[in-house]
Amino acid sequence: MKTYKESEQARLAEQQARLAEQQARLAAESAFTESEQARLAEQQARLAAEQARLAAESALSAIATQLLNSGMNLEQIAQMMNLSIDETQRLLG
């Protein structure tokens, strides 16, 4: 038969094991959350870069259109913008 002291020690050891398990679970959840936050930040950065690229392309397209409307031909615009004829045509739609 266990003494009171032995029973109390066993109960405390059990509590300690449960607490250690909880801490491990919380640490795993925290690591997952940090990983998810990093993944979302990376995705947000990629989207921001794509948005910046599209804005720059839109600005170039507007400039090329203005130059075309001012009387310049495709070759002149391409040379002025340091683009190929194909790139310039793509900008002009």
Phi and psi restraints in degrees (range 20) as a CNS / XPLOR table:
assign (resid 1 and name C) (resid 2 and name N)
       (resid 2 and name CA) (resid 2 and name C) 1.0 -75.3 20.0 2
assign (resid 2 and name N) (resid 2 and name CA)
       (resid 2 and name C) (resid 3 and name N) 1.0 145.3 20.0 2
assign (resid 2 and name C) (resid 3 and name N)
       (resid 3 and name CA) (resid 3 and name C) 1.0 -80.3 20.0 2
assign (resid 3 and name N) (resid 3 and name CA)
       (resid 3 and name C) (resid 4 and name N) 1.0 166.6 20.0 2
assign (resid 3 and name C) (resid 4 and name N)
       (resid 4 and name CA) (resid 4 and name C) 1.0 -57.6 20.0 2
assign (resid 4 and name N) (resid 4 and name CA)
       (resid 4 and name C) (resid 5 and name N) 1.0 -42.5 20.0 2
assign (resid 4 and name C) (resid 5 and name N)
       (resid 5 and name CA) (resid 5 and name C) 1.0 -62.6 20.0 2
assign (resid 5 and name N) (resid 5 and name CA)
       (resid 5 and name C) (resid 6 and name N) 1.0 -42.8 20.0 2
assign (resid 5 and name C) (resid 6 and name N)
       (resid 6 and name CA) (resid 6 and name C) 1.0 -65.7 20.0 2
assign (resid 6 and name N) (resid 6 and name CA)
       (resid 6 and name C) (resid 7 and name N) 1.0 -40.8 20.0 2
assign (resid 6 and name C) (resid 7 and name N)
       (resid 7 and name CA) (resid 7 and name C) 1.0 -63.4 20.0 2
assign (resid 7 and name N) (resid 7 and name CA)
       (resid 7 and name C) (resid 8 and name N) 1.0 -42.8 20.0 2
assign (resid 7 and name C) (resid 8 and name N)
       (resid 8 and name CA) (resid 8 and name C) 1.0 -65.5 20.0 2
assign (resid 8 and name N) (resid 8 and name CA)
       (resid 8 and name C) (resid 9 and name N) 1.0 -40.4 20.0 2
assign (resid 8 and name C) (resid 9 and name N)
       (resid 9 and name CA) (resid 9 and name C) 1.0 -64.2 20.0 2
assign (resid 9 and name N) (resid 9 and name CA)
       (resid 9 and name C) (resid 10 and name N) 1.0 -40.9 20.0 2
assign (resid 9 and name C) (resid 10 and name N)
       (resid 10 and name CA) (resid 10 and name C) 1.0 -64.6 20.0 2
assign (resid 10 and name N) (resid 10 and name CA)
       (resid 10 and name C) (resid 11 and name N) 1.0 -43.0 20.0 2
assign (resid 10 and name C) (resid 11 and name N)
       (resid 11 and name CA) (resid 11 and name C) 1.0 -62.7 20.0 2
assign (resid 11 and name N) (resid 11 and name CA)
       (resid 11 and name C) (resid 12 and name N) 1.0 -43.0 20.0 2
assign (resid 11 and name C) (resid 12 and name N)
       (resid 12 and name CA) (resid 12 and name C) 1.0 -65.9 20.0 2
assign (resid 12 and name N) (resid 12 and name CA)
       (resid 12 and name C) (resid 13 and name N) 1.0 -38.7 20.0 2
assign (resid 12 and name C) (resid 13 and name N)
       (resid 13 and name CA) (resid 13 and name C) 1.0 -64.1 20.0 2
assign (resid 13 and name N) (resid 13 and name CA)
       (resid 13 and name C) (resid 14 and name N) 1.0 -38.9 20.0 2
assign (resid 13 and name C) (resid 14 and name N)
       (resid 14 and name CA) (resid 14 and name C) 1.0 -64.3 20.0 2
assign (resid 14 and name N) (resid 14 and name CA)
       (resid 14 and name C) (resid 15 and name N) 1.0 -44.6 20.0 2
assign (resid 14 and name C) (resid 15 and name N)
       (resid 15 and name CA) (resid 15 and name C) 1.0 -62.0 20.0 2
assign (resid 15 and name N) (resid 15 and name CA)
       (resid 15 and name C) (resid 16 and name N) 1.0 -41.3 20.0 2
assign (resid 15 and name C) (resid 16 and name N)
       (resid 16 and name CA) (resid 16 and name C) 1.0 -63.6 20.0 2
assign (resid 16 and name N) (resid 16 and name CA)
       (resid 16 and name C) (resid 17 and name N) 1.0 -40.6 20.0 2
assign (resid 16 and name C) (resid 17 and name N)
       (resid 17 and name CA) (resid 17 and name C) 1.0 -64.3 20.0 2
assign (resid 17 and name N) (resid 17 and name CA)
       (resid 17 and name C) (resid 18 and name N) 1.0 -42.1 20.0 2
assign (resid 17 and name C) (resid 18 and name N)
       (resid 18 and name CA) (resid 18 and name C) 1.0 -63.2 20.0 2
assign (resid 18 and name N) (resid 18 and name CA)
       (resid 18 and name C) (resid 19 and name N) 1.0 -41.1 20.0 2
assign (resid 18 and name C) (resid 19 and name N)
       (resid 19 and name CA) (resid 19 and name C) 1.0 -64.7 20.0 2
assign (resid 19 and name N) (resid 19 and name CA)
       (resid 19 and name C) (resid 20 and name N) 1.0 -41.0 20.0 2
assign (resid 19 and name C) (resid 20 and name N)
       (resid 20 and name CA) (resid 20 and name C) 1.0 -62.8 20.0 2
assign (resid 20 and name N) (resid 20 and name CA)
       (resid 20 and name C) (resid 21 and name N) 1.0 -39.9 20.0 2
assign (resid 20 and name C) (resid 21 and name N)
       (resid 21 and name CA) (resid 21 and name C) 1.0 -64.1 20.0 2
assign (resid 21 and name N) (resid 21 and name CA)
       (resid 21 and name C) (resid 22 and name N) 1.0 -42.9 20.0 2
assign (resid 21 and name C) (resid 22 and name N)
       (resid 22 and name CA) (resid 22 and name C) 1.0 -62.4 20.0 2
assign (resid 22 and name N) (resid 22 and name CA)
       (resid 22 and name C) (resid 23 and name N) 1.0 -43.0 20.0 2
assign (resid 22 and name C) (resid 23 and name N)
       (resid 23 and name CA) (resid 23 and name C) 1.0 -62.3 20.0 2
assign (resid 23 and name N) (resid 23 and name CA)
       (resid 23 and name C) (resid 24 and name N) 1.0 -42.3 20.0 2
assign (resid 23 and name C) (resid 24 and name N)
       (resid 24 and name CA) (resid 24 and name C) 1.0 -63.0 20.0 2
assign (resid 24 and name N) (resid 24 and name CA)
       (resid 24 and name C) (resid 25 and name N) 1.0 -42.8 20.0 2
assign (resid 24 and name C) (resid 25 and name N)
       (resid 25 and name CA) (resid 25 and name C) 1.0 -63.6 20.0 2
assign (resid 25 and name N) (resid 25 and name CA)
       (resid 25 and name C) (resid 26 and name N) 1.0 -44.3 20.0 2
assign (resid 25 and name C) (resid 26 and name N)
       (resid 26 and name CA) (resid 26 and name C) 1.0 -64.0 20.0 2
assign (resid 26 and name N) (resid 26 and name CA)
       (resid 26 and name C) (resid 27 and name N) 1.0 -38.3 20.0 2
assign (resid 26 and name C) (resid 27 and name N)
       (resid 27 and name CA) (resid 27 and name C) 1.0 -64.6 20.0 2
assign (resid 27 and name N) (resid 27 and name CA)
       (resid 27 and name C) (resid 28 and name N) 1.0 -40.9 20.0 2
assign (resid 27 and name C) (resid 28 and name N)
       (resid 28 and name CA) (resid 28 and name C) 1.0 -65.4 20.0 2
assign (resid 28 and name N) (resid 28 and name CA)
       (resid 28 and name C) (resid 29 and name N) 1.0 -42.5 20.0 2
assign (resid 28 and name C) (resid 29 and name N)
       (resid 29 and name CA) (resid 29 and name C) 1.0 -63.8 20.0 2
assign (resid 29 and name N) (resid 29 and name CA)
       (resid 29 and name C) (resid 30 and name N) 1.0 -39.8 20.0 2
assign (resid 29 and name C) (resid 30 and name N)
       (resid 30 and name CA) (resid 30 and name C) 1.0 -64.8 20.0 2
assign (resid 30 and name N) (resid 30 and name CA)
       (resid 30 and name C) (resid 31 and name N) 1.0 -43.0 20.0 2
assign (resid 30 and name C) (resid 31 and name N)
       (resid 31 and name CA) (resid 31 and name C) 1.0 -62.7 20.0 2
assign (resid 31 and name N) (resid 31 and name CA)
       (resid 31 and name C) (resid 32 and name N) 1.0 -41.3 20.0 2
assign (resid 31 and name C) (resid 32 and name N)
       (resid 32 and name CA) (resid 32 and name C) 1.0 -63.3 20.0 2
assign (resid 32 and name N) (resid 32 and name CA)
       (resid 32 and name C) (resid 33 and name N) 1.0 -43.9 20.0 2
assign (resid 32 and name C) (resid 33 and name N)
       (resid 33 and name CA) (resid 33 and name C) 1.0 -61.5 20.0 2
assign (resid 33 and name N) (resid 33 and name CA)
       (resid 33 and name C) (resid 34 and name N) 1.0 -44.0 20.0 2
assign (resid 33 and name C) (resid 34 and name N)
       (resid 34 and name CA) (resid 34 and name C) 1.0 -63.1 20.0 2
assign (resid 34 and name N) (resid 34 and name CA)
       (resid 34 and name C) (resid 35 and name N) 1.0 -41.3 20.0 2
assign (resid 34 and name C) (resid 35 and name N)
       (resid 35 and name CA) (resid 35 and name C) 1.0 -62.9 20.0 2
assign (resid 35 and name N) (resid 35 and name CA)
       (resid 35 and name C) (resid 36 and name N) 1.0 -42.8 20.0 2
assign (resid 35 and name C) (resid 36 and name N)
       (resid 36 and name CA) (resid 36 and name C) 1.0 -65.2 20.0 2
assign (resid 36 and name N) (resid 36 and name CA)
       (resid 36 and name C) (resid 37 and name N) 1.0 -40.3 20.0 2
assign (resid 36 and name C) (resid 37 and name N)
       (resid 37 and name CA) (resid 37 and name C) 1.0 -63.7 20.0 2
assign (resid 37 and name N) (resid 37 and name CA)
       (resid 37 and name C) (resid 38 and name N) 1.0 -40.7 20.0 2
assign (resid 37 and name C) (resid 38 and name N)
       (resid 38 and name CA) (resid 38 and name C) 1.0 -64.6 20.0 2
assign (resid 38 and name N) (resid 38 and name CA)
       (resid 38 and name C) (resid 39 and name N) 1.0 -41.6 20.0 2
assign (resid 38 and name C) (resid 39 and name N)
       (resid 39 and name CA) (resid 39 and name C) 1.0 -63.0 20.0 2
assign (resid 39 and name N) (resid 39 and name CA)
       (resid 39 and name C) (resid 40 and name N) 1.0 -43.1 20.0 2
assign (resid 39 and name C) (resid 40 and name N)
       (resid 40 and name CA) (resid 40 and name C) 1.0 -67.2 20.0 2
assign (resid 40 and name N) (resid 40 and name CA)
       (resid 40 and name C) (resid 41 and name N) 1.0 -38.0 20.0 2
assign (resid 40 and name C) (resid 41 and name N)
       (resid 41 and name CA) (resid 41 and name C) 1.0 -64.4 20.0 2
assign (resid 41 and name N) (resid 41 and name CA)
       (resid 41 and name C) (resid 42 and name N) 1.0 -40.3 20.0 2
assign (resid 41 and name C) (resid 42 and name N)
       (resid 42 and name CA) (resid 42 and name C) 1.0 -63.9 20.0 2
assign (resid 42 and name N) (resid 42 and name CA)
       (resid 42 and name C) (resid 43 and name N) 1.0 -43.5 20.0 2
assign (resid 42 and name C) (resid 43 and name N)
       (resid 43 and name CA) (resid 43 and name C) 1.0 -63.1 20.0 2
assign (resid 43 and name N) (resid 43 and name CA)
       (resid 43 and name C) (resid 44 and name N) 1.0 -41.4 20.0 2
assign (resid 43 and name C) (resid 44 and name N)
       (resid 44 and name CA) (resid 44 and name C) 1.0 -63.7 20.0 2
assign (resid 44 and name N) (resid 44 and name CA)
       (resid 44 and name C) (resid 45 and name N) 1.0 -39.8 20.0 2
assign (resid 44 and name C) (resid 45 and name N)
       (resid 45 and name CA) (resid 45 and name C) 1.0 -64.9 20.0 2
assign (resid 45 and name N) (resid 45 and name CA)
       (resid 45 and name C) (resid 46 and name N) 1.0 -41.5 20.0 2
assign (resid 45 and name C) (resid 46 and name N)
       (resid 46 and name CA) (resid 46 and name C) 1.0 -62.4 20.0 2
assign (resid 46 and name N) (resid 46 and name CA)
       (resid 46 and name C) (resid 47 and name N) 1.0 -42.1 20.0 2
assign (resid 46 and name C) (resid 47 and name N)
       (resid 47 and name CA) (resid 47 and name C) 1.0 -65.6 20.0 2
assign (resid 47 and name N) (resid 47 and name CA)
       (resid 47 and name C) (resid 48 and name N) 1.0 -39.2 20.0 2
assign (resid 47 and name C) (resid 48 and name N)
       (resid 48 and name CA) (resid 48 and name C) 1.0 -64.8 20.0 2
assign (resid 48 and name N) (resid 48 and name CA)
       (resid 48 and name C) (resid 49 and name N) 1.0 -40.4 20.0 2
assign (resid 48 and name C) (resid 49 and name N)
       (resid 49 and name CA) (resid 49 and name C) 1.0 -64.4 20.0 2
assign (resid 49 and name N) (resid 49 and name CA)
       (resid 49 and name C) (resid 50 and name N) 1.0 -42.0 20.0 2
assign (resid 49 and name C) (resid 50 and name N)
       (resid 50 and name CA) (resid 50 and name C) 1.0 -64.6 20.0 2
assign (resid 50 and name N) (resid 50 and name CA)
       (resid 50 and name C) (resid 51 and name N) 1.0 -41.3 20.0 2
assign (resid 50 and name C) (resid 51 and name N)
       (resid 51 and name CA) (resid 51 and name C) 1.0 -62.8 20.0 2
assign (resid 51 and name N) (resid 51 and name CA)
       (resid 51 and name C) (resid 52 and name N) 1.0 -41.2 20.0 2
assign (resid 51 and name C) (resid 52 and name N)
       (resid 52 and name CA) (resid 52 and name C) 1.0 -64.9 20.0 2
assign (resid 52 and name N) (resid 52 and name CA)
       (resid 52 and name C) (resid 53 and name N) 1.0 -41.0 20.0 2
assign (resid 52 and name C) (resid 53 and name N)
       (resid 53 and name CA) (resid 53 and name C) 1.0 -61.9 20.0 2
assign (resid 53 and name N) (resid 53 and name CA)
       (resid 53 and name C) (resid 54 and name N) 1.0 -44.8 20.0 2
assign (resid 53 and name C) (resid 54 and name N)
       (resid 54 and name CA) (resid 54 and name C) 1.0 -65.2 20.0 2
assign (resid 54 and name N) (resid 54 and name CA)
       (resid 54 and name C) (resid 55 and name N) 1.0 -37.7 20.0 2
assign (resid 54 and name C) (resid 55 and name N)
       (resid 55 and name CA) (resid 55 and name C) 1.0 -65.6 20.0 2
assign (resid 55 and name N) (resid 55 and name CA)
       (resid 55 and name C) (resid 56 and name N) 1.0 -41.7 20.0 2
assign (resid 55 and name C) (resid 56 and name N)
       (resid 56 and name CA) (resid 56 and name C) 1.0 -64.9 20.0 2
assign (resid 56 and name N) (resid 56 and name CA)
       (resid 56 and name C) (resid 57 and name N) 1.0 -42.5 20.0 2
assign (resid 56 and name C) (resid 57 and name N)
       (resid 57 and name CA) (resid 57 and name C) 1.0 -64.1 20.0 2
assign (resid 57 and name N) (resid 57 and name CA)
       (resid 57 and name C) (resid 58 and name N) 1.0 -39.1 20.0 2
assign (resid 57 and name C) (resid 58 and name N)
       (resid 58 and name CA) (resid 58 and name C) 1.0 -64.2 20.0 2
assign (resid 58 and name N) (resid 58 and name CA)
       (resid 58 and name C) (resid 59 and name N) 1.0 -41.1 20.0 2
assign (resid 58 and name C) (resid 59 and name N)
       (resid 59 and name CA) (resid 59 and name C) 1.0 -64.8 20.0 2
assign (resid 59 and name N) (resid 59 and name CA)
       (resid 59 and name C) (resid 60 and name N) 1.0 -43.3 20.0 2
assign (resid 59 and name C) (resid 60 and name N)
       (resid 60 and name CA) (resid 60 and name C) 1.0 -62.5 20.0 2
assign (resid 60 and name N) (resid 60 and name CA)
       (resid 60 and name C) (resid 61 and name N) 1.0 -40.1 20.0 2
assign (resid 60 and name C) (resid 61 and name N)
       (resid 61 and name CA) (resid 61 and name C) 1.0 -62.5 20.0 2
assign (resid 61 and name N) (resid 61 and name CA)
       (resid 61 and name C) (resid 62 and name N) 1.0 -42.7 20.0 2
assign (resid 61 and name C) (resid 62 and name N)
       (resid 62 and name CA) (resid 62 and name C) 1.0 -63.5 20.0 2
assign (resid 62 and name N) (resid 62 and name CA)
       (resid 62 and name C) (resid 63 and name N) 1.0 -41.3 20.0 2
assign (resid 62 and name C) (resid 63 and name N)
       (resid 63 and name CA) (resid 63 and name C) 1.0 -64.6 20.0 2
assign (resid 63 and name N) (resid 63 and name CA)
       (resid 63 and name C) (resid 64 and name N) 1.0 -46.6 20.0 2
assign (resid 63 and name C) (resid 64 and name N)
       (resid 64 and name CA) (resid 64 and name C) 1.0 -60.6 20.0 2
assign (resid 64 and name N) (resid 64 and name CA)
       (resid 64 and name C) (resid 65 and name N) 1.0 -40.1 20.0 2
assign (resid 64 and name C) (resid 65 and name N)
       (resid 65 and name CA) (resid 65 and name C) 1.0 -64.4 20.0 2
assign (resid 65 and name N) (resid 65 and name CA)
       (resid 65 and name C) (resid 66 and name N) 1.0 -42.4 20.0 2
assign (resid 65 and name C) (resid 66 and name N)
       (resid 66 and name CA) (resid 66 and name C) 1.0 -62.7 20.0 2
assign (resid 66 and name N) (resid 66 and name CA)
       (resid 66 and name C) (resid 67 and name N) 1.0 -41.6 20.0 2
assign (resid 66 and name C) (resid 67 and name N)
       (resid 67 and name CA) (resid 67 and name C) 1.0 -64.6 20.0 2
assign (resid 67 and name N) (resid 67 and name CA)
       (resid 67 and name C) (resid 68 and name N) 1.0 -41.2 20.0 2
assign (resid 67 and name C) (resid 68 and name N)
       (resid 68 and name CA) (resid 68 and name C) 1.0 -63.5 20.0 2
assign (resid 68 and name N) (resid 68 and name CA)
       (resid 68 and name C) (resid 69 and name N) 1.0 -43.2 20.0 2
assign (resid 68 and name C) (resid 69 and name N)
       (resid 69 and name CA) (resid 69 and name C) 1.0 -68.7 20.0 2
assign (resid 69 and name N) (resid 69 and name CA)
       (resid 69 and name C) (resid 70 and name N) 1.0 -20.9 20.0 2
assign (resid 69 and name C) (resid 70 and name N)
       (resid 70 and name CA) (resid 70 and name C) 1.0 -85.1 20.0 2
assign (resid 70 and name N) (resid 70 and name CA)
       (resid 70 and name C) (resid 71 and name N) 1.0 -1.3 20.0 2
assign (resid 70 and name C) (resid 71 and name N)
       (resid 71 and name CA) (resid 71 and name C) 1.0 111.1 20.0 2
assign (resid 71 and name N) (resid 71 and name CA)
       (resid 71 and name C) (resid 72 and name N) 1.0 -4.1 20.0 2
assign (resid 71 and name C) (resid 72 and name N)
       (resid 72 and name CA) (resid 72 and name C) 1.0 -75.6 20.0 2
assign (resid 72 and name N) (resid 72 and name CA)
       (resid 72 and name C) (resid 73 and name N) 1.0 149.3 20.0 2
assign (resid 72 and name C) (resid 73 and name N)
       (resid 73 and name CA) (resid 73 and name C) 1.0 -93.3 20.0 2
assign (resid 73 and name N) (resid 73 and name CA)
       (resid 73 and name C) (resid 74 and name N) 1.0 172.3 20.0 2
assign (resid 73 and name C) (resid 74 and name N)
       (resid 74 and name CA) (resid 74 and name C) 1.0 -56.8 20.0 2
assign (resid 74 and name N) (resid 74 and name CA)
       (resid 74 and name C) (resid 75 and name N) 1.0 -44.1 20.0 2
assign (resid 74 and name C) (resid 75 and name N)
       (resid 75 and name CA) (resid 75 and name C) 1.0 -64.2 20.0 2
assign (resid 75 and name N) (resid 75 and name CA)
       (resid 75 and name C) (resid 76 and name N) 1.0 -41.2 20.0 2
assign (resid 75 and name C) (resid 76 and name N)
       (resid 76 and name CA) (resid 76 and name C) 1.0 -64.2 20.0 2
assign (resid 76 and name N) (resid 76 and name CA)
       (resid 76 and name C) (resid 77 and name N) 1.0 -42.8 20.0 2
assign (resid 76 and name C) (resid 77 and name N)
       (resid 77 and name CA) (resid 77 and name C) 1.0 -63.9 20.0 2
assign (resid 77 and name N) (resid 77 and name CA)
       (resid 77 and name C) (resid 78 and name N) 1.0 -44.4 20.0 2
assign (resid 77 and name C) (resid 78 and name N)
       (resid 78 and name CA) (resid 78 and name C) 1.0 -59.9 20.0 2
assign (resid 78 and name N) (resid 78 and name CA)
       (resid 78 and name C) (resid 79 and name N) 1.0 -45.4 20.0 2
assign (resid 78 and name C) (resid 79 and name N)
       (resid 79 and name CA) (resid 79 and name C) 1.0 -64.9 20.0 2
assign (resid 79 and name N) (resid 79 and name CA)
       (resid 79 and name C) (resid 80 and name N) 1.0 -43.9 20.0 2
assign (resid 79 and name C) (resid 80 and name N)
       (resid 80 and name CA) (resid 80 and name C) 1.0 -63.9 20.0 2
assign (resid 80 and name N) (resid 80 and name CA)
       (resid 80 and name C) (resid 81 and name N) 1.0 -37.3 20.0 2
assign (resid 80 and name C) (resid 81 and name N)
       (resid 81 and name CA) (resid 81 and name C) 1.0 -91.6 20.0 2
assign (resid 81 and name N) (resid 81 and name CA)
       (resid 81 and name C) (resid 82 and name N) 1.0 0.8 20.0 2
assign (resid 81 and name C) (resid 82 and name N)
       (resid 82 and name CA) (resid 82 and name C) 1.0 58.4 20.0 2
assign (resid 82 and name N) (resid 82 and name CA)
       (resid 82 and name C) (resid 83 and name N) 1.0 45.9 20.0 2
assign (resid 82 and name C) (resid 83 and name N)
       (resid 83 and name CA) (resid 83 and name C) 1.0 -123.2 20.0 2
assign (resid 83 and name N) (resid 83 and name CA)
       (resid 83 and name C) (resid 84 and name N) 1.0 162.5 20.0 2
assign (resid 83 and name C) (resid 84 and name N)
       (resid 84 and name CA) (resid 84 and name C) 1.0 -77.1 20.0 2
assign (resid 84 and name N) (resid 84 and name CA)
       (resid 84 and name C) (resid 85 and name N) 1.0 164.9 20.0 2
assign (resid 84 and name C) (resid 85 and name N)
       (resid 85 and name CA) (resid 85 and name C) 1.0 -60.1 20.0 2
assign (resid 85 and name N) (resid 85 and name CA)
       (resid 85 and name C) (resid 86 and name N) 1.0 -43.4 20.0 2
assign (resid 85 and name C) (resid 86 and name N)
       (resid 86 and name CA) (resid 86 and name C) 1.0 -61.1 20.0 2
assign (resid 86 and name N) (resid 86 and name CA)
       (resid 86 and name C) (resid 87 and name N) 1.0 -43.6 20.0 2
assign (resid 86 and name C) (resid 87 and name N)
       (resid 87 and name CA) (resid 87 and name C) 1.0 -63.1 20.0 2
assign (resid 87 and name N) (resid 87 and name CA)
       (resid 87 and name C) (resid 88 and name N) 1.0 -39.7 20.0 2
assign (resid 87 and name C) (resid 88 and name N)
       (resid 88 and name CA) (resid 88 and name C) 1.0 -67.2 20.0 2
assign (resid 88 and name N) (resid 88 and name CA)
       (resid 88 and name C) (resid 89 and name N) 1.0 -42.2 20.0 2
assign (resid 88 and name C) (resid 89 and name N)
       (resid 89 and name CA) (resid 89 and name C) 1.0 -61.2 20.0 2
assign (resid 89 and name N) (resid 89 and name CA)
       (resid 89 and name C) (resid 90 and name N) 1.0 -40.7 20.0 2
assign (resid 89 and name C) (resid 90 and name N)
       (resid 90 and name CA) (resid 90 and name C) 1.0 -63.1 20.0 2
assign (resid 90 and name N) (resid 90 and name CA)
       (resid 90 and name C) (resid 91 and name N) 1.0 -40.3 20.0 2
assign (resid 90 and name C) (resid 91 and name N)
       (resid 91 and name CA) (resid 91 and name C) 1.0 -63.3 20.0 2
assign (resid 91 and name N) (resid 91 and name CA)
       (resid 91 and name C) (resid 92 and name N) 1.0 -36.0 20.0 2
assign (resid 91 and name C) (resid 92 and name N)
       (resid 92 and name CA) (resid 92 and name C) 1.0 -81.4 20.0 2
assign (resid 92 and name N) (resid 92 and name CA)
       (resid 92 and name C) (resid 93 and name N) 1.0 -7.6 20.0 2
